[in-house]
């Protein structure tokens, strides 16, 4: 019973999970935006964004497993793969936003690039939160809730006292 209670306590509510998601994912995202800008001075921006996206996704998934969604430990390979799918969509959103910016402004400044990149990342991040909470880490919460939920049963004894069978029906 102690294990079930401790597992249930690690599954935060939606508001707490979102606050943690913003703290962890947002922190990684802001650091990533600066890393992309720095790396893009040496290699093409799309390649820099891809590299930073991979590294930041691995880091963020671990943080979300341990802290944000209360998975109780490190992320599994399944969670990393599912998280990578949502990160790929976020990568596409940031790339499209930056490519549109390049089409609209001949020589956008670094501040405008950061504003566009961070805005696109924020929108993609909200969608990622929903996917991570409802799909990637949902099983952990439902398993913890199922373990902690008491089972109410009705016990009926067999008609003869010599018969040791006991029938249990879930209420």
BELQUICOR-V37421 format. One record per run of one state. SS is the DSSP state (A for helix, B for strand, O for the rest). FROM is the first residue (numbers start at 1). TO is the last residue. Records with the same first field share a line. If there is no record, write none. Layout:
# BELQUICOR-V37421
SS->FROM-TO  FROM-TO
This chain:
# BELQUICOR-V37421
O->1-1  11-13  40-44  69-76  105-109  137-137  149-152  158-165  171-171
A->2-10  14-39  45-68  77-104  110-136  138-148
B->153-157  166-170
